[in-house]
Amino acid sequence: MHRAYWIEDGVLKKKVKRSKHFFRVANAWGVDRATLVEAIVKGVEYVELYDEETGDTYSASVDDFLRWGWVLDLGYGSQVFLRETRWRKNGHGRVQEKAIKQQECLFGV
């Protein structure tokens, strides 16, 4: 397992900094592929990223990674990326769902 990750209560965790770790081109967060595979073998069902800059916590299920994730190596080793809209932010609905609800409020829907 990569040294930046740990498993706690069946959740793969990592501290990140959005300015450094967020893949802006695809609006996605990446997770080390080998670490994710190892965590899945150990029974992990969720991944959680804590952004040290904003205090936000992002969580996604392993199922979401398997269904929606894609593999890419940007020079730091093979990573599995998942668009930010697929993550839950601070224990609430997915980022996308929150944005839709805000938009609905703007237009009185």
C-alpha positions in Angstrom: 0.0 0.0 0.0 1.3 3.5 -0.9 2.5 5.3 2.2 0.1 8.2 1.7 -2.9 5.9 2.3 -4.3 4.0 5.2 -7.4 1.9 6.0 -9.7 2.8 8.9 -13.0 1.1 9.6 -13.1 -0.5 6.2 -12.5 2.8 4.4 -9.4 3.7 2.3 -8.3 7.2 3.3 -5.9 9.8 2.1 -5.2 13.5 3.0 -5.0 15.6 -0.2 -4.5 19.2 -1.3 -6.8 20.3 -4.0 -4.2 22.6 -5.5 -1.8 19.7 -5.9 -3.8 16.5 -6.3 -7.0 17.5 -8.2 -6.9 16.6 -11.9 -8.5 19.8 -13.2 -8.5 18.8 -16.9 -11.1 16.1 -16.1 -12.5 17.5 -12.9 -11.5 14.3 -11.1 -9.8 12.9 -8.1 -7.3 10.1 -8.6 -6.4 7.2 -6.3 -3.3 5.0 -6.7 -4.4 2.0 -8.7 -2.2 -0.6 -6.9 -3.4 0.7 -3.5 -7.0 0.7 -4.5 -6.7 -3.0 -5.8 -5.0 -4.0 -2.5 -7.7 -2.2 -0.5 -10.5 -4.0 -2.4 -8.8 -7.3 -1.7 -8.8 -6.4 2.0 -12.6 -5.7 1.8 -12.6 -2.0 1.6 -15.9 -0.7 0.2 -15.3 3.1 0.3 -12.6 5.6 -0.5 -12.4 8.9 1.4 -10.2 11.9 0.6 -9.8 14.7 3.1 -8.8 18.1 1.5 -6.4 19.8 4.0 -6.9 23.1 2.2 -10.6 23.4 2.3 -11.6 21.0 5.1 -13.9 19.1 2.7 -14.2 15.4 2.8 -15.0 13.5 -0.4 -16.2 9.9 -0.3 -17.0 7.4 -3.1 -17.8 3.7 -3.1 -15.5 1.1 -4.7 -18.5 0.2 -6.9 -18.4 3.8 -8.3 -14.7 3.4 -9.1 -15.4 0.1 -10.8 -18.3 1.5 -12.8 -17.2 5.0 -13.5 -13.5 5.2 -12.9 -10.7 5.2 -15.6 -7.0 4.4 -15.4 -4.4 7.0 -16.3 -0.7 7.5 -15.5 0.3 11.2 -15.4 3.9 10.4 -14.4 3.1 9.5 -10.7 2.2 5.9 -11.3 -1.1 4.3 -12.5 -4.1 6.0 -10.9 -7.9 5.4 -11.1 -9.7 8.6 -11.6 -13.3 9.4 -10.7 -15.0 12.7 -11.7 -15.8 15.0 -8.8 -19.5 14.7 -9.6 -19.3 11.0 -8.5 -18.1 11.8 -5.0 -20.1 12.7 -2.0 -19.0 15.9 -0.3 -19.0 16.3 3.5 -21.4 13.4 3.9 -24.0 14.9 1.7 -25.2 13.9 -1.7 -23.0 13.8 -4.7 -21.4 17.1 -5.7 -23.5 17.1 -8.9 -26.7 16.5 -7.0 -26.0 19.5 -4.7 -25.3 21.7 -7.8 -28.6 20.7 -9.4 -30.5 21.5 -6.2 -28.8 24.9 -6.0 -29.7 25.6 -9.6 -33.3 24.5 -8.9 -33.5 27.0 -6.1 -32.2 29.8 -8.3 -34.9 29.2 -10.8 -37.7 28.5 -8.3 -38.2 24.9 -9.4 
